[in-house]
Amino acid sequence: MNELQFTLAESLKALALLFLALFATKALEAMPRASGRAARYRLIRTAGYALTAALAIWGARGLGIEVSAGVHNFAAAAALSRQEPGRAYTNALRAVELRPGVVAHWENLERSKITLRQFASALRDESALTAASGGELDEADALLYAWCHYDVGDYDRALAGTEALIHKNPYFAAPYVLKGMVRIAEKDFDQAEKTFLAVLQMFPDDPQAVEGLAHAYYLSGNRVRAEEVLRQTEQYSFPPAARRRIEELKRLYAQ
């Protein structure tokens, strides 16, 4: 269930309680008085109004929580887009506290933590996000946690995460890039080369794979091949930022 569906479902529950309370009030007001039973009538009516008030309060509370959680989550997303991770974290955490069953709330919280380099803290939330996702993370979230394992130096789990993603979707380039980065960190440059070449055969203009392959060659001591990889990018079109990065690497490797 996505965020919109979850929010709609919870809001409908709250509105249903409010309508039930309204219906109960009308029913109590229409209840006929039984002569000679005034005391019992007052007791029943008082109890009915108390129950109706409880239903109304509970429904209004649920609707208020839903709206508040949505506002905090929207503020978190906006703060992330403005590169304000601290503000994003505060709002995302409150959204999760209010509505822990919404995947989008957890996702914004995790992205806030990762931007703040709180990788270990993000990893502690993995089971909660998995549960909110119905027992299985989507590709983007699974990749996010694989990167967290890489960032804390847990290369075995990072590698396991990439292997699972590649097995599930062999045409998803990002896990190959991370797998290559893990191999570089392990100084297994031959495996790094094979991994980056595998993704470049499918996507020859993937800038991260290009940089990863060049980096693997350079760190292994083969500067000539690193420079050749970068020169070969001239036959492909890259976004301006990626092209600037390639030119920076050319100057770096030429030193």
N, C-alpha and C positions, 0 to 999 in steps of 0.2 A: 504494500500500500504506500503510495507516494504521499508527499506532504499535503498536497491539495486534497486528496481523497481522505486522509486522516483528519485534517482540519474540518472538512465538510461533515464527516461522520460524527465527530465530537460536538460540533456546533448543532447538528440536528438533534443529538441526544439532549443537549441543554435546552433547546427550544421545545422539544417534546415534553420535558418536565414542566416548563413554563405554561404550555398549553394545557397540560393535565391539571396544573394548579388552578388555572382559570376556569376550566370545565368543572372542577370540584367545587369551586366557589359558587358558580352559578347553580349547581345542583343543590348545594346546602341552602342557598337563598330560596330555592323553589320547594324545599322540603315542607310538606304540609304539617301543621301543628296538630298534635293529637290531644284532644281535650282530656284533662285529668292526668296528663303525663308531662306536665310542663318541666319538672325537674329533670326527667330523663331526656327530654328534647334538648334542653339547654346543655346537658352534659355531652350528648352526641354532637350537637352543633359546635360546641367549643372544641371538642377533640378533632372534629373535621376541619375546622379552621386552622388549628395548630398543625395538622398534617399538611394542609394546603400551603401554609406559610413555609413549612420545611421544604416542600417540593419546590416552591418558587425560589427560595433562597439557594437551594442546591443547584437548580437550573441556572440561575443568574451567576452563581459562583463559577460553574463550569464554563459558561460562555465567556465570563470575564477572564478566566485563566487562559482560555484558548486565544482570545484576542491579544492578551498581554504577551503570551509566548510568541505569537506571530510577529508582533511589533519588535520584540527583542531580536528575533531571528533575522528580520529584515534589516535592522540596524547593524547586526553583525556582518551580514553580507555586504552592506554598503561600506562599512568600515574596512573590510578586506579589500574591496575594490579601490579604496583610497589609500591603501597600504598603511592602515592604522591597526596593527594586530592586537595591541593592548586593549583598545576599545572594542574590537571585534570579540576578543576573548571574554570580556566582561558580559557583553550582551548574549553571546552564544551560550555561556555557562548558565545564565539565568533562563534562557529558553529551554535548555535541557532540564533544568531543575523543575520548571513548570510542566513541561510535556516531554518526559524522557522517552516516549515511544515513537517520536518523529525522527526519521533518518536524517532529514536535512538539518535539523538542529545539531545533531552529533557531527555531521560533516563540517559544518561551519566551525564548531568547537575544535575539531581535529586540525583543520587548516590554520586556525588561529594559533594553536599550540606549536604546530610545525614551523610556522613563520617566526614564532618566538624561540625556535630551536628547543622546544620542550619535547624532544623525541620520546624519551622514556615515559613521560606522562601520557603522551598520545597512545603509546603501545598498551598502557594499562587500560585504555578505553576500548581496545579492540573487541573484547568479548561483548561489551554493551552494544556497540554499533552492529556487531554481527547478529545479536539477538533482535535488535530493532529492525534489521534488514530481513528478518524471516529465517535466519540460520545460515545465510550465505551472503558474503559481501559482493557488490558488483565490481567490475574490473577496475574502475577508477579508485575505489576505496581499498581494494586488495593491493593495488600497486602502491598506494600511499603508505600502507603499513610495511610493504617490502622495502621501500625507501627508508622508512624509519629504522628498520632492522639494520640496513646498511649504514645509516648515520651513527648508530650506537656501536657499530663494529661487530654486530652479530651476522657475519657473512653467511653462515650455514642457513640461517632462517631466511635471510634475504634471497639467497640462491633458491631455496625451496619455494619461496613465493613467486619468483620469476618463472621457475619451471612449471608450476601449476597454471600460471596465466598463459604461458606459451602453449601448453598442452590443450588448454581450453580454447584458445584462439591463436593459431599459428601466424595470423596476419596482423597481430597487435604489436606494433614496433617498439613501444616503450619498454616492455619487459626485457627485450633483447638488449636494449641500451643499458638498463640497470644490471643485467647479467654480465655484460662486458665490463662495466665499472667494478663489479665485485671481483672479476678475474684480475683486473688491473691491481686492485687493492691487495689481492693475494699474490701478486707478482707472477701470475700465470699468464704471461703475455701471448703464448701460442693459443690458448683457449680464448683469450680476449679477442685476438685477431679473427678467429673462426666465428665468434659470436657477432662481431660488428660486420664482417663480410656477409654473414647470413642475412642480416637485416638490410644491408645495402643492395643486395641482389634483388630484394623486393622493392625497396624504396631508396633508390640511389641519391635522392636529394634530401634525405633526412639529415639535418644539420648536426644533431646530437650524435648520430652514428658516425658521421664523417669526423667530427672532433674526437670521438672516442677512439676510432681506429688510428688516427694520426697520433693521438696521445700515447696509445699502446706502443706504436713503433718508436716514438721518440724516447719513451722511458726504457725501452728494451735496448736502446743504443743505436737504433737504425734511423738516424735523422734523415737520410736520403729518402727512404720510403715514406716517412712522415710528410716531407715536403711534397713528394709526388702525389700523395693522397689529396693534399690541399690544392695542388695545381689542377688535378682532374675535375675539381668542382666547377671549373670555368665553363664546362659544357652544359651545366645545369643552372636553372633559375632558383635563386634562394631569396628569402625575405631580406630586406635591407639590414636588419639587425644581425641576422645570421651571416650575411656577406661581410659585414664589418668585423665580426668575430673571426672569420676565416682569415681575413687580411691581417688581423692582429697576430694570429698564430703563425702565419707565414713569416712575419717579421721576427717573432720570438724564436722560431726554429732556425732562422737564418743567422742568428747571432753566433 
